[in-house]
Amino acid sequence: MSTIIISDIYGNYKKFIKFKKTIKKYNKYLFIGNIINNKYESLKIIKNIISMKNNVKIILGNNELHLLAIFYGASPFIKKDVLNNIYNSKEKDKIIDWLKNQTLAMYYKNFLIVHAGVLPQWDLQKTLNLAKEIKDILNSNKCFNFLKYIYNNYNKKNIIWNDNLSGYNRLLCINNALTRIRYCNSKGLINFKKKKNKKKIIPWFKISWRKTKDINILFGHWSNFKLIKTKNIFCINNGCAWGGKLTTIKIKNQKIIKIF
């Protein structure tokens, strides 16, 4: 079965349609987060993706989590949001239920696939198990409390991972890693203030003792790097949101395709 992976569309319907016309021969599509926001046609894109049913899988990114938080009243709209068309849609309940049943990580055809990254302390199975913890709480009666906590604290509390972490601090750390991480220090503490500590921080995938260093990992999120394709690290966010090309990768032969 042919599969193609797409990263960070950010509501750009024009490029999404160009993608669908260009890539016709694939029967599985995997979107790795941030399919919405930034452009005003997010509703068209998400409805189109949902209509693909069993032919599509998605990984949740920080923008999908943000939409969930807005829906549940756990976070306000922010100035740059362009999510009103989804929020005011008659189909928003269906969209929200669909998003809640997606995951933050999967292992597919010998690739660990996430939106942003993985903490160096985690191995493959740990990453998949922790992603399930987020999915489970999104589908529980604690969903609002979880979303409220992460949006009140994601830039205030920076927590280093240990297996004994519990409660909402544990979930905050998992969420920040899978949907927001870029840099961390040599001990594996996520750093969101890279400009102040440039000499002491490292891209998460360059940590020498990372437990997933022998695993193929595919992610998006990080448009500053444009495109990374090394031995087993693939970042395919080519800055579509900021005028760059929408980039996809054929999972079978690892061939990069830039749409336009």
N, C-alpha and C positions, 0 to 999 in steps of 0.2 A: 504494500500500500504506500503510495507516494504522499509525503508530508512536507509542507513548507511552513516556516516559522516567520512571524511578522512582529516587529517591535514598535511600540510608541507611536501610534497613529495620531494621537492627540486631537481627535475630532476632525481631521482633515479629510472630508468626504471626497473631494476632487481626487486626491492621491489614492484614496481607498478604492474608488471606482477604476482608476487607472490600473491599480494593482490587480483587481478582479479580472479585468479584460486581458491583461498581460499574462497572468498565470492561470491558465484554464485547465491544464491537464492534471492538476493535483486533486486528490479526493479527501485529503485531511489538511486542516488549517489550524495552526496553533498560534494564538496571539499572546504575547508575553507582557501584558499590562499597559496601562496608560493608553487605552483605546479612545478615551474621552478627554474633554476639557481642552482649552486653548483656542479651538475653533468652534463656530456656532452650529455645526451640523453633527454634534455628538449623538443626538437622538437617531438620526438616519443610520449612522454607522452601527450603533448597538442593536437596533432593530434588525438590521441586515445580518449581523453576525448571529443573533439569536435564531433567525430564520434558517440558518445553515444546520441547525439541530445536531445530529450525531456526527456531522462532518467537521465539527469545530470543537476546540478546547481553548480555554483561556486561563492565564495566570493573572491573579489580581495584582495591580500596581497601586501606588500611593494615591492616584487620582480616583480609582474605583473605591478605595477605602474612604476617601474624602466624600464622595457622593453618598455612600452609605451613612456616614456621620451626619451629613446635612439632612438626609431623609429622616433619620431618627431624632433630629433636634440636638445632636451631640456636638455639632460644630456649626457656626454660621457660614453663610457665603462669604468669601473674601473677594477683594476688589477685582482680581484677575480671573475669577471664575466665569465660565460661560456654560453653566449647567442648567440654566433655567428651563430650556426646552425639554430636558428630561424630567426635571422636578415638577413641571406643570403638565406633563403628559398624562393622558388618561391611562396609559400603559405603565406608569411608573411602578406600581405594585408588582407587576409581572417582572419588570426589569430588575427591581431590587431583589426579589426572591431568586431570580436566576443568578445574579451576582453573588449572593450569599452562599450559593451552592458550588461556587468555583473554589479553586485552591490557590495557595501562595507558592507551591513548589510541586514539581513532579519529576519522576525519573522516566524518561521516554526514549526508547531506541538508543540506549547507552549515553544519554545526556541527562544531567541534572539541570533542570530549567527553572529559573526564578526571574523575578522582575529586576531586582537590584543587586543582590549578592548573598553571600553566606558568611557567617562568622567563622574565623579560623578554628575555633574550638569544636565545631560541629563536623561530624562525618556525614556520609550520605544518608544513612538510616535515621540519624538524629534529626537532620534537616527535614526529612519527610514527615517524621513524627511530630515535630514542632509546628510545621505548617498545618497539620491536621488539628492541632490545639486551637489555632486561630479559626479555622473553618467551623469547628465544633461550637466555639463561643458565639460566633456570628449567627448560628442557628439555635441559640439558647435564649432563655429569658434574661440573660445577663448581657445581651448584645449592646443595649444602650449604655450600660455602665462601662463596658469595655471601650467602646468608641469615645465616650466622654473622657475617660481617663487618658487614652493615648493622645487625644487632641488637646487636652489641657497640659500634657507633660512631655510631648515628644521633643521639644527643644529645651526643656528645663531639667529633665532627669536623664543623665547619661549613665547607664548601668553596665558594668562589665558582667559578662555571662558566667554563671556557674550552675551546675546541675541542680543545686538546691534552691535556686530562685523560685519564688512562688507568687501566686496572686497576680495582680495587675502589673506589677513590675516585671514579672517573667514575660507576660504577654506583650508588654511594651517593648522589651528587648527583642523578642522574636519578630514583632512587626517592623521595628526599625531596621533590623538586619535584612529581612526579606524584601522590603519595599522601599528603603531609603538609603541604605549604606553606600558610601563611596570610599571613604578613608577610615582607617583605624590605626591605633598605635601598635607598638611591637608586642603588647600584651593582649591585643584583641579588643580593646575598648574603642567603640565607634567614635569618630570625631566629625562633628558637623560644623566646626569652625576652622576649616583648613587654613585660612589666610593668616591666622594668628600663630599657628603651630606647624608651619610648612616643613620644617626640618625634622620634626618628630613623628610625622604621620606617613602612612604607606597606603597605596591602593589595596583594598582588602585581598585581592587575588595575588598580590606579590608578597604576602606574609610567608616566610620560608617554612614555618612549621604548620601551615594550614593542613588540616586533616583531609581535605578534599583535593589535595594537589595532584593526585593521580586520576581524578575523575574529570570527564569532559563536562564543562559548565557553560551554559548559554544564558545570556542575560541582556537586558536593555538598560533603560534608565539613565545611563551616563553619557549624555550627548557631547560633553567636552572632549571625550576621547575619540569621537566620531566613529571609529571602527577598529575593533581589535580582533585579530584572528591569529592566535598563537597555537602551540602544540595542543592544548586542551582548554583554552579560554577563548570564548567568542562573545564579544559585545556587538550587537547589531543596531544600536541606536545611532543613526547617522544625522540626528538633528532635524528630523522632519518637521517638528514643531516650530523651528526657528529658520525655516527656509532651506534646510538640507533635504537630502533624498530619503524617501521611504525605502528602507532596506530590509530584505528578506534573506533567508538562508534555506537551501534545500538540505533537509536533514540527512538524506541518503549519501550525498557526495560532498557535503559541506561547502557547496558552491554559493557564493554571495551574489545576490541580484539586487541592483539599485533601480528602483522603478523610475523616478525622475525627481 
